[in-house]
Amino acid sequence: QEINNTFHSQILPSIVLFSADDSLTSQSPQKIVSKSDVFDDDAQKGRESKLLSRIGKFMPALQLASNGTARLRRLVKNMVCQLGGCATPAAVPFYFDGQQTEEDLTTSNSGGAASDAQKAKQGQTTQPPVFGEGVPMFRLGKAIGIALRLLITVDSAVASNEDLQHAWAMYKDVVMEWSEQKRSDDELDEEFESFERMMVELDFSLMSSRSFIAAIEQNFDPRGRFQAAKYQVHEEIRHILTKLYAQNCERLNTQEETTERLDCVGVYAMYVLYR
């Protein structure tokens, strides 16, 4: 709920309201643009100049949105892994004496396919599942749906704001020209290279509206634990989203309806994750 409020109060409004007209976010009276300005070269150049100026000042907001979506993607991965982690056995050390490094623990936990004898020889034991099969975690599933819905909302807001897309395209052209000039003059420094990397990252994820796609294309079994236990995480997701969808549909068009229509977007997103 806190993450949902943060995105709707701090990140999404700035993206949706971005435009070339400062009056949309200031106290000055709004300037009415004539339709003839669309065909006026001077008017278009003035508008593009404002957009370029605005996008430069808007970079901190874009960085905030990018960091927010990156954290959401990591959160989605963590929550999906928790679904399987609570239902599958894990190889753990017999004890922790403070001398084992994080690498040792990681190696121990990654040996899901090893035999019990091998694990015992390595100082490991098999910990039974926390909940086991047949214990669905609907609250966790709903949280996954909320996170995916927020990523879709950000992607939609970025893609549908034509001023933002136009300004970003112009800003990239300016940065590329600046980069070529610096390289030809042999004036490239570490600070500018860091700025270029940030631009590439923003362009690939946030500004290309790929936050949701990047989230569902993650590797949700990096250590092969679920595969070794022959546990199908996608089937658990299917079971949860089916239940959540039924619950939401029961409340639609009734006096008890609250946020069910919005929650359905997250359920549909979970279906895409499942597929």
Protein Blocks (a to p, Z undefined) as FASTA:
>chain_A
ZZmmmmmmmmmmmmmmgcfblklmccbdcddddfklmmmmklmmmmmmmmmmmmmmmmmm
mmmmmmmmmmmmmmmmmmmmmmmmmmcccdddfbdehlacfklmmmmmmmmmbcfklmmm
nopacdddfklghiacfklmmmmmmmmmmmmmmmmmmmmmmklmmmmmmmmmmmmmmmmm
mmmnopacfklmmmmmmmmmmmmmmmnopmmmmmmmpcfblnommmmnopafklmmmmmm
mmmmmmmmmmgopakbcklmmmmmmmmmmmmmmZZ
